[in-house]
């Protein structure tokens, strides 16, 4: 796996540092950020996504909260082509 560092939350303290990396082979993003609270996960379940799709979060997935300031590090499709 070849990762490229994209960005870290500006002025983050040493112990609190949401970060984004790009897998240059697949174009996937790896995101370190805050775990969503139970209340946030519950709200996501209530909103849902597409009709007929489960609103449960499988054991192998999680919901994270990405601070808005981190959006600047998310590449657009034309920028992330490996």
N, C-alpha and C positions, 0 to 999 in steps of 0.2 A: 504494500500500500504506500503510495507516495502522497503525503499530505502537504498542503501549503497553508501557512498561517494567513488568515485574512484580517483579523482584527480582535481587539479586546476592548471592553468597555472603557472609555476614556477616564483617566484619573482613578482607576480602580485600586482599592487597597490590595495588599498582597494576598489576603485570605478570601477575597470576594471579587471574582474576576470572570464574568461571562465572556466566553471566547468563541470564535468561529474559525473553522478550518475547512478547506476544500480538498476532497479526494480527487486528485488530478487524473486518476485512471477512470473513475466512474462519473465524476461531476457531482457526486453527493456531497452534502454539507454535514459536518460533525459540529454539534453545538453543545457547549457547556453553558448552562444557565441555571436559573432558579427553578426549583420544583414548584409546580402549581400546587396551591393549597387545596384541601378537600373541598372548600367552597367553590373554588375556580373550576375544579374537575366536575363538580356537580352541575355548575352552570353550563359547562360544555356539553354534558350529557343531556341537559334539558333543551338546549338549542339544537343539538344533533347536527347532521350534515346533509346527507341525501336521503330521500324517502326509502324506507326498507333497510337501511344500513344500521347495524348495531351501534348503540351509543356507549357500549361498554369499552373500557380501555383494557386490551389484552395484557397478560402478564409480561410479555416481551416488549411492550410499548409503554410510554409514559407521556404525560403532558408537561411541557415546560413553559415558563414565562420568559419571553425574550424582550428585554428592555427596548423601547422604540429607538433609542440612540444606536442600537446595534444593527438596525436595518441598513445603515450605510455600508456595512460589510458584506451584505448578501449580494452576490453577483447576479446580474441579469442573465437570462439564458445565453445571449450572444457572448457574454464575458466568461462563462463557465465551461465552455466546450473544452474537454481535455485534449 
